[in-house]
């Protein structure tokens, strides 16, 4: 009913102003520092530009149960990982998924966007792709956001202790399997959809995103280095 939904949205807005999201597994980084690529690894930037649901952090893991980072309001975090295929997962009961096939030396961008759910805020992934308005606005958006750095050891310990992690991964698998090919393309990042930092030949065009999860990556994403 419209009246009930309006009350729920208002309640979420009030809750978002009642406190500030914090995370014991993220440390503050440099402000206004634009991410750059690095040779031999792919760089992924997860941006939560909105302050909606301000009191909540949204944890991102991958399909193998590796901790990736907590998306905090009005901020972003950066991870560097071996090139290859990943599926990233965000949310609890209402999960969302993103398939990424990433190439070395390139930087990829993903928005983590809270939206109003039936009873509480949930989060969706929005891959930022070349040519989109969000892509053109990246420099401005990042320059105005706080950077946080994942504490991978502490974050992984929290994920390993969480009894809901395996169920969350299973829900993500079922969600991905239920998507149509067109929906999978919308929830995917292809190798050539990153920003080149080091000159290199363009990566080969990918096939359509697979209906099943890729094999687990060989290593956990690494913490970005800071000169």
N, C-alpha and C positions, 0 to 999 in steps of 0.2 A: 504494500500500500504506500502511496506517495508520502503520506504523513509520517508513517513509521520510518521510512527511509530517510526523510529529512531530519528526524530526531537522531537517527544513528549517525548521519554525517556530521550533525552539530556536535554530538557527543565525542566523535573522533577529533574534531577540530579543537574542542575544549581540552581533551586529553593531551593533544599535541603541544599545548601551551603550558601544561602543568609540570613539565620537567624537561631535562635535557638528556638526550641519549648519550650514554657513555659505554665504553667497552674496555674490559680488562685485557683484551688480546690485541689492542691497537695502540700504537704510540704516535705522538704527534710528529709530523714531518715539516718540511719547509713550505711556507706559504708562497703562492704565486710562481712556483717552479714548474715549468711545463715539462711533461714527460718526453724523453727522447728514447730512440731505439738503441739496441746494442747488437753487435755481431754475434751470430751463432745461437741467439735465443729470440723468442717472440716476447713482446711487451704488451700486456693487457692493462687497460685503464678502466676501472669501474667507477662511474660517476653517479652520485646521488644528488642531483642539483636542487631538489625540492626540500623544503622544511616540513612538508606534510607528515603527520605521524612523528613529530619531532622527538617524542620520548622513547622511540623504539629504534633499535638497530636491527638490521636484516643481514643474517649470516649467509655467506656464499661458500658453497663447497663444490667439489667436482664429483663426477660419477663414481669415482673410486673411494669416496669418503675422505678426500684430502681437504683440509681447511684452506680456504683461499683468502678470505678477509671478511670483515664486518663493514657493511655500508652504513655510514653514519650520515645524518642529515646535513645538507649543504657542504658536502665534502667529496673527496675522491681518494682512491688508493690504487697503487700500481703493483703488479706482479710481473716477474719475468720467468718464463718457463721454456723447456725444450720445445721445439716446433713439433707439430702433430695435431691430433684430434682430441678434443675434450668436450665433455658436456658439463656445463655449470648449472647449479641448482640453487634456488633461493626460495625461502619461505618455509612454513611449517606444514599445517594441514592443507593450505592452498599453495602448492609449489608452482614455480615456473622454471622453465629450462631454456638453455641456450646452447646450441651446437657451434663449436668454433674449430675450424681447421686453420691453424696459424703457421706462418712462415717466419724463418729467422730474419732478424734485422728490421722487422716491421712493427709498427705500433697499432693496436686495435683498441677501439673504444666501445664501451657498453654503458648505457644508462640503466640504473637500478631505480625504478619509479614506484613509490607507494601509491596505491589507489584504494578507494573506499570499498570494503567487502561487505558481506551481509551482516556480520557481527563485529568485525575488526578490520583494520587496514591489512591489505595484502600487498605483495610486491610483484612487479613484472619486469622482465628484461626487455630493453629496447636497444638492439644493436645499432650503432651509429655508423652509417656507411657513406662513402664518398658521393658527393652530389646532393646529399640531403641538407636541409637548412641547419639541422643540428650539427652536422659536420662543419659547415661554414662558421658556426658560432663557437666551436670548441675552444679556441684560444681565449675568447672573452669569458666563457663559462669557467674554464679552469683557473684563469687568473684571479677570479673572485671567490674561489672555493678553498677550503682548508684541505691540506693533504694529511692523511693518516697512513702509517706504515704497519702492515700486519706483523705481529709476533707469531711466527709460524709454529714454533715449538709449543708455546702456551695455547695457541688456538687449536692445534691438533689434539692436545690433551683434553681440551673441553669437548671437541667433537667426538673423540673416542669414548668419553664418559657419558655422552648423551644417549639415552636408550632409544630415542626416536630417530637416530641417524639412518639406520638401515631401512626403516619404514619410509622415511622421506625419500631415499634413493629409489625405492620401489615405486612410490607414487610418481616420481619423475619419469621413470621408465614407462609406466602406463600412459602418462600424459603424452610423452613423445610418440609412442606407438599410435596414439589416437589421432595425431595431427595428419592433415592431408599434405601431399607434396608441396603445395603452395604455402601452407602454414609453416611447414618446416623451413622453407626458404626465408620466410620472414623472421624466423627464430634462429637464424644461422649467420655466421661470419665465414666468408671464403678467404683463401690465402691472399688474393689480390685486393681485399677490402681493408687493408691496413695502410698506414702512412709510411712511405719509405724514408729511412734516415740515412742509410748507407747506399750508395749507388750499386745496383745489382740488376740482373735480368729479371723481368717480371715472372712470378711463379706461374706454373701451368694452371689453366682453368680447372676448377674442381668438377667432379660429378655431382649429381644432386645429393643432398644430405641423406645419409643412410637411415633406414627404418629401425636399425638396432644400434645400441651403443658401441662406440669404438672400444678397442682393447684398452685397459687401464694404462695411463702413461707410466713410463719407467721411473720417473722421479717426481718428487713433490715440487711445486713451484718455489722458486727461490726469491729471497728478499731483494728488492732493488738496491743497487749500490748508490751511494751518494758521495760525490767527490768532496 
